[in-house]
Amino acid sequence: MATAESDPRTDPTMDRLVGNLLKERVELEVDKIFRALVKLKGSDLHMKVGQPPIVRVNGTLKPLNRPPVENEEMVRLLVPMMDERARKIFEEDGGADFAYVVEVDGVNWRFRVNMLKQLGKIGLVARRVNNYIPPFQGLFLPGSIEHLCHYDQGMILLAGVTGSGKSTTIGSMLNYINSIYSKHILTLEDPIEFVFTEDKCLINQREVGQDVRNFEIGMKHAVREDPDIILVGEMRDQETFMTAIHAAETGHLVFGTIHASSAPTTIGRILDLFPEEMHGAIRSAITFNMKGIVAQKLLPSIKPGVGRVPTCEIMTFTPMIQKLVLEGKDSKLPDAIRIGAAEGMQDFTMSLKGLIDSELIDRPTAFAVAPNKDALKMALKGIEVSQPGII
């Protein structure tokens, strides 16, 4: 998100963790391309045969000023980035995820890399991980996000497409918890993104492949490692969700991410992971363990010095939301969110209006992404939409 650009500092923990990695390898030719990304304040790097390297800056793709990378050069640039494990996975699966670190002007920058094949040729997509984790205010997140950090147990999901800022929001939430509570935070990531500096919390971060063989073994160990809070990464299959929900049921606060376009549709996205005969049991598990779902999208900002800001939809699991989920009345969840503002909820319409009023985005940007353009138009005129009965 936007404000990490203004303070790209590292911390001693980061330096200790990455120092050995930097010493173990020689300077690679591809590093200069990563440095160009950092200096342009880009978020992503794309490398495809036949194209120059392309960076995403404030949501827009821009080619670097250099010739296209042909196949032989691409192999020379990218293959040395992979260690033995990543190369084996790449050869077997046609793709591999791993962390990569590059020093830029004395600062160690981390990248989340996906090495891939397309049309038989090697390519890369890398996401820059900001070294500094901004607070809620610096990310322009709604205040009700803070309330979700005070639960002792349950599940909190961040929903959105790739690149919507989910990981940054979770990082900010965990850092906030780290600043006020004395708890044990355990993360299981593939790969590790933010490296946290311990404040009041004890924090252990485990990377799949490096620290533990796979996710299943990592979660089996996790419940025996006395965590209060567990970050499990992406809910991508039945096993991940069931393991996470079991951890929530047994007294842990579990954070995770999921690919869904809104808070209400997240329920259906979870159910899609399971056969229909299990839906009743899954609805019950969600009802009694989910504390909140935050869906977000990143939008270009008009505020000077701010690149992008999130528009957020927040659904907290009040008795009304619990009843609708348990009874399968998902179509009524949007109405319940709209009337739940006093309980910290908001829909995208409310969020977009707030961003416009705060002069963080312009109206064309808001209307381009608004799920209900008529509702946004009325909200900007100060007209409240009448609420139908939701029971």
VMD Tcl script that draws the C-alpha trace (Angstrom):
set ca {
  {0.00 0.00 0.00}
  {0.89 3.62 -0.33}
  {2.71 4.82 2.74}
  {5.39 2.14 2.94}
  {7.14 4.06 0.19}
  {7.91 6.97 2.51}
  {9.84 4.94 5.07}
  {11.77 2.07 3.45}
  {13.84 1.35 6.51}
  {14.83 -2.03 7.77}
  {15.27 -3.25 11.32}
  {17.96 -5.31 13.10}
  {15.90 -8.49 12.93}
  {15.54 -8.17 9.17}
  {19.26 -7.54 8.73}
  {20.24 -10.51 10.86}
  {17.93 -12.85 9.00}
  {18.94 -11.80 5.51}
  {22.59 -11.06 6.13}
  {23.73 -14.66 5.81}
  {21.62 -15.16 2.71}
  {23.29 -12.21 1.02}
  {26.75 -13.46 1.96}
  {26.07 -16.97 0.69}
  {25.53 -15.93 -2.91}
  {27.43 -13.79 -5.37}
  {25.91 -10.78 -7.07}
  {23.56 -11.94 -9.82}
  {23.02 -10.21 -13.13}
  {19.26 -10.05 -12.51}
  {19.77 -8.01 -9.32}
  {20.11 -4.77 -11.30}
  {16.57 -5.26 -12.63}
  {15.26 -5.70 -9.07}
  {17.10 -2.53 -8.07}
  {15.39 -0.65 -10.88}
  {12.02 -1.82 -9.52}
  {12.85 -0.54 -6.03}
  {14.11 2.82 -7.27}
  {10.94 3.28 -9.33}
  {8.89 2.43 -6.20}
  {7.24 -0.40 -8.10}
  {5.26 -3.18 -6.47}
  {5.76 -6.00 -9.00}
  {8.26 -7.15 -11.60}
  {7.21 -9.18 -14.66}
  {9.76 -10.89 -16.90}
  {8.61 -12.60 -20.10}
  {10.61 -13.74 -23.11}
  {10.26 -11.30 -25.96}
  {9.41 -8.35 -23.71}
  {11.56 -5.92 -21.73}
  {11.20 -6.26 -17.96}
  {7.89 -4.71 -16.89}
  {7.22 -3.09 -13.50}
  {3.93 -2.18 -11.86}
  {3.99 1.32 -10.36}
  {0.86 2.50 -8.51}
  {-1.15 -0.18 -10.29}
  {0.08 0.60 -13.82}
  {2.39 -1.67 -15.84}
  {5.42 0.10 -17.34}
  {8.26 -1.44 -19.41}
  {11.83 -0.66 -18.42}
  {13.90 1.25 -20.93}
  {15.93 -1.67 -22.29}
  {15.66 -4.21 -25.16}
  {13.36 -7.25 -24.92}
  {14.76 -10.24 -23.03}
  {15.21 -13.19 -25.36}
  {15.11 -16.83 -24.29}
  {18.83 -17.44 -23.82}
  {19.27 -14.28 -21.73}
  {16.18 -15.08 -19.67}
  {17.58 -18.49 -18.72}
  {20.89 -16.86 -17.80}
  {19.14 -14.25 -15.65}
  {16.59 -16.38 -13.84}
  {17.91 -19.91 -13.31}
  {20.72 -18.82 -10.90}
  {18.06 -17.31 -8.60}
  {16.79 -20.77 -7.65}
  {18.36 -22.95 -5.00}
  {18.34 -26.73 -5.26}
  {14.91 -27.09 -3.67}
  {13.26 -24.40 -5.81}
  {14.84 -25.80 -8.97}
  {13.55 -29.29 -8.22}
  {10.03 -27.98 -7.62}
  {10.24 -25.86 -10.76}
  {11.29 -28.83 -12.88}
  {8.59 -31.10 -11.43}
  {5.69 -28.64 -11.24}
  {6.52 -26.07 -13.92}
  {6.63 -23.31 -11.30}
  {8.13 -22.47 -7.92}
  {7.58 -19.88 -5.17}
  {10.45 -18.59 -3.05}
  {11.78 -15.51 -1.28}
  {14.59 -13.44 -2.77}
  {16.67 -10.68 -1.19}
  {18.51 -7.84 -2.94}
  {20.56 -5.06 -1.33}
  {19.72 -1.59 -2.66}
  {21.67 1.40 -1.34}
  {22.39 -0.34 1.95}
  {18.83 -1.59 2.47}
  {17.90 -5.26 2.15}
  {14.70 -5.66 0.14}
  {12.69 -8.89 0.13}
  {10.73 -10.18 -2.83}
  {8.11 -12.90 -3.13}
  {9.02 -14.64 -6.38}
  {7.00 -16.95 -8.60}
  {9.14 -18.61 -11.27}
  {6.98 -19.98 -14.07}
  {6.87 -21.52 -17.50}
  {4.68 -20.24 -20.31}
  {4.71 -21.54 -23.87}
  {7.70 -23.63 -22.83}
  {9.80 -20.62 -21.81}
  {10.88 -19.51 -18.36}
  {9.48 -16.33 -16.83}
  {9.08 -14.58 -13.50}
  {6.69 -12.49 -11.45}
  {8.08 -10.93 -8.26}
  {6.25 -8.94 -5.60}
  {8.25 -6.43 -3.55}
  {7.65 -6.84 0.18}
  {7.86 -3.55 2.04}
  {10.41 -3.63 4.85}
  {8.42 -1.21 6.96}
  {4.97 -2.29 8.18}
  {2.82 0.86 8.39}
  {0.17 1.31 11.10}
  {-3.54 1.31 10.27}
  {-3.58 5.08 9.90}
  {-0.67 5.02 7.48}
  {-2.49 2.47 5.32}
  {-5.75 4.47 5.45}
  {-7.60 1.47 6.89}
  {-10.91 1.97 8.73}
  {-10.73 2.15 12.50}
  {-12.90 -0.93 12.97}
  {-9.97 -3.06 11.71}
  {-8.35 -2.42 15.08}
  {-11.27 -4.01 16.94}
  {-10.68 -7.35 15.21}
  {-7.21 -7.52 16.79}
  {-8.55 -7.84 20.32}
  {-10.11 -11.31 20.07}
  {-8.53 -14.16 22.01}
  {-9.72 -16.89 19.66}
  {-11.53 -17.42 16.38}
  {-10.76 -16.77 12.71}
  {-10.24 -13.54 10.76}
  {-10.02 -13.64 6.98}
  {-8.73 -11.05 4.52}
  {-10.40 -11.44 1.13}
  {-9.43 -9.99 -2.23}
  {-7.70 -10.67 -5.51}
  {-3.93 -10.98 -5.88}
  {-2.30 -7.62 -5.26}
  {-5.15 -6.18 -3.20}
  {-2.98 -5.57 -0.13}
  {-4.25 -8.46 1.99}
  {-0.80 -9.41 3.30}
  {0.01 -5.80 4.19}
  {-3.22 -5.44 6.15}
  {-2.57 -8.66 8.08}
  {1.00 -7.53 8.71}
  {-0.29 -4.26 10.15}
  {-2.79 -6.11 12.35}
  {-0.17 -8.50 13.72}
  {2.24 -5.63 14.31}
  {-0.47 -3.80 16.27}
  {-1.06 -6.91 18.41}
  {2.71 -7.14 18.87}
  {2.75 -3.59 20.26}
  {0.05 -4.06 22.91}
  {-0.15 -7.71 23.96}
  {2.29 -10.24 25.39}
  {1.42 -13.24 23.24}
  {3.06 -15.89 21.06}
  {2.54 -15.27 17.35}
  {3.39 -18.14 14.99}
  {3.34 -17.70 11.22}
  {3.50 -20.46 8.62}
  {4.23 -18.90 5.23}
  {5.25 -19.89 1.72}
  {7.39 -17.83 1.49}
  {7.80 -15.46 4.45}
  {6.85 -11.92 3.47}
  {7.12 -9.45 6.35}
  {9.80 -10.14 8.93}
  {8.52 -8.88 12.27}
  {10.55 -7.26 15.02}
  {9.48 -8.51 18.44}
  {8.02 -5.85 20.72}
  {5.77 -7.29 23.42}
  {5.09 -10.57 21.60}
  {7.23 -13.65 21.05}
  {7.17 -14.21 17.27}
  {8.22 -17.34 15.39}
  {8.06 -17.34 11.59}
  {8.35 -20.62 9.72}
  {8.85 -20.84 5.97}
  {7.53 -23.88 4.11}
  {10.41 -25.64 2.40}
  {13.11 -23.93 4.44}
  {11.98 -24.46 8.05}
  {9.39 -27.19 7.60}
  {8.84 -29.65 4.76}
  {5.23 -28.77 3.95}
  {2.18 -26.94 5.26}
  {0.50 -30.03 6.73}
  {3.51 -30.89 8.90}
  {3.89 -27.22 9.86}
  {0.31 -27.01 11.12}
  {0.63 -30.34 12.93}
  {3.60 -28.88 14.79}
  {1.95 -25.48 15.24}
  {-0.73 -26.58 17.69}
  {2.03 -28.14 19.85}
  {4.10 -24.96 19.92}
  {1.88 -23.04 22.35}
  {0.81 -20.25 19.99}
  {-1.84 -17.69 20.87}
  {-2.08 -16.39 17.31}
  {-1.43 -18.30 14.08}
  {-1.05 -16.88 10.57}
  {-1.76 -19.69 8.11}
  {-1.53 -17.81 4.81}
  {-3.94 -18.58 1.99}
  {-7.05 -20.74 2.38}
  {-6.63 -22.63 -0.88}
  {-7.98 -26.12 -0.17}
  {-10.10 -28.23 2.19}
  {-7.20 -29.35 4.33}
  {-5.89 -25.83 4.94}
  {-9.31 -24.52 5.94}
  {-10.15 -27.48 8.18}
  {-6.77 -27.27 9.91}
  {-7.22 -23.53 10.45}
  {-10.80 -23.80 11.70}
  {-9.74 -26.58 14.09}
  {-7.04 -24.30 15.48}
  {-9.67 -21.59 15.97}
  {-11.99 -24.04 17.71}
  {-9.23 -25.06 20.13}
  {-8.62 -21.54 21.43}
  {-6.30 -19.84 18.94}
  {-6.77 -16.62 16.99}
  {-6.17 -17.56 13.35}
  {-5.49 -15.14 10.49}
  {-5.69 -16.14 6.84}
  {-6.34 -14.87 3.33}
  {-8.73 -16.03 0.63}
  {-9.44 -15.10 -2.97}
  {-12.96 -13.64 -2.96}
  {-14.44 -10.41 -4.29}
  {-16.47 -9.38 -1.25}
  {-17.10 -10.31 2.37}
  {-20.48 -12.03 1.72}
  {-19.20 -14.03 -1.27}
  {-16.34 -15.32 0.89}
  {-18.85 -17.70 2.49}
  {-19.61 -19.27 -0.87}
  {-15.92 -19.36 -1.74}
  {-15.23 -21.40 1.40}
  {-18.14 -23.74 0.71}
  {-16.83 -24.32 -2.83}
  {-13.85 -26.08 -1.27}
  {-16.13 -28.82 0.07}
  {-18.69 -31.30 -1.31}
  {-22.30 -30.25 -0.87}
  {-23.01 -32.85 1.82}
  {-20.50 -31.06 4.08}
  {-21.91 -27.56 3.62}
  {-24.13 -27.71 6.70}
  {-21.21 -28.64 8.96}
  {-18.97 -25.99 7.37}
  {-21.63 -23.29 7.81}
  {-21.85 -24.24 11.48}
  {-18.06 -24.08 11.87}
  {-17.95 -20.66 10.18}
  {-20.84 -19.34 12.28}
  {-19.30 -20.20 15.62}
  {-15.64 -19.48 14.88}
  {-15.42 -16.66 12.33}
  {-14.98 -13.23 13.95}
  {-14.70 -11.09 10.86}
  {-14.10 -10.99 7.12}
  {-12.41 -7.99 5.51}
  {-12.54 -7.71 1.72}
  {-10.41 -5.07 0.07}
  {-9.25 -3.59 -3.23}
  {-6.43 -1.14 -3.89}
  {-7.26 2.07 -5.76}
  {-5.04 4.84 -7.18}
  {-5.02 7.86 -4.90}
  {-5.23 11.57 -5.74}
  {-3.55 12.57 -2.47}
  {0.00 13.86 -3.07}
  {2.63 11.36 -1.94}
  {0.13 8.50 -1.67}
  {0.22 5.80 -4.33}
  {-2.76 3.57 -3.62}
  {-5.36 3.25 -0.86}
  {-7.65 0.35 0.08}
  {-11.39 0.33 -0.16}
  {-12.63 -2.13 2.46}
  {-15.77 -4.09 3.14}
  {-16.01 -5.34 6.74}
  {-18.39 -8.03 7.96}
  {-18.21 -8.85 11.66}
  {-19.97 -11.92 12.96}
  {-22.73 -10.36 15.02}
  {-25.72 -12.54 16.03}
  {-27.55 -11.31 12.91}
  {-24.70 -12.30 10.57}
  {-24.32 -15.63 12.37}
  {-28.03 -16.38 11.94}
  {-27.99 -15.60 8.21}
  {-24.88 -17.70 7.57}
  {-26.18 -20.64 9.58}
  {-29.53 -20.57 7.75}
  {-27.91 -20.22 4.33}
  {-29.38 -16.78 3.65}
  {-26.19 -15.42 2.10}
  {-28.12 -13.15 -0.27}
  {-29.23 -11.08 2.73}
  {-25.72 -10.53 4.09}
  {-25.12 -7.29 2.11}
  {-28.21 -5.71 3.71}
  {-27.08 -6.84 7.15}
  {-23.68 -5.24 6.57}
  {-25.30 -1.93 5.55}
  {-27.32 -1.69 8.75}
  {-24.42 -2.85 10.93}
  {-22.34 0.36 10.85}
  {-22.76 0.82 14.60}
  {-21.09 -2.57 15.07}
  {-18.07 -1.74 12.93}
  {-19.37 -3.01 9.60}
  {-19.25 -1.25 6.26}
  {-19.82 -2.16 2.63}
  {-17.85 -0.99 -0.39}
  {-20.32 1.85 -1.03}
  {-19.73 3.29 2.45}
  {-15.98 2.83 2.07}
  {-15.83 4.53 -1.35}
  {-17.88 7.47 -0.11}
  {-15.48 7.86 2.83}
  {-12.44 7.82 0.52}
  {-14.02 10.47 -1.72}
  {-14.97 12.64 1.25}
  {-11.40 12.37 2.57}
  {-10.08 13.41 -0.86}
  {-8.08 10.19 -1.19}
  {-9.68 9.08 -4.49}
  {-11.66 10.81 -7.21}
  {-15.23 10.04 -8.26}
  {-14.41 8.33 -11.58}
  {-12.17 5.86 -9.73}
  {-14.89 5.16 -7.18}
  {-17.63 4.61 -9.77}
  {-15.36 2.37 -11.85}
  {-15.15 -0.18 -9.01}
  {-18.45 0.44 -7.18}
  {-20.51 -2.79 -6.93}
  {-23.68 -0.65 -6.86}
  {-23.23 2.62 -8.73}
  {-26.75 3.87 -7.94}
  {-26.21 3.30 -4.22}
  {-22.92 5.21 -4.37}
  {-24.57 8.06 -6.28}
  {-27.28 8.35 -3.62}
  {-24.76 8.06 -0.77}
  {-22.75 10.96 -2.21}
  {-25.96 13.02 -2.26}
  {-26.57 12.17 1.38}
  {-29.53 9.90 0.64}
  {-29.75 6.72 2.71}
  {-30.97 3.63 0.90}
  {-34.00 2.14 2.63}
  {-33.30 -1.29 4.07}
  {-35.58 -4.21 3.30}
  {-36.33 -6.75 5.99}
  {-33.51 -9.24 6.28}
  {-35.17 -11.90 8.38}
}
mol new
graphics top color blue
foreach p $ca { graphics top sphere $p radius 0.5 }
foreach p [lrange $ca 0 end-1] q [lrange $ca 1 end] { graphics top cylinder $p $q radius 0.2 }
display resetview
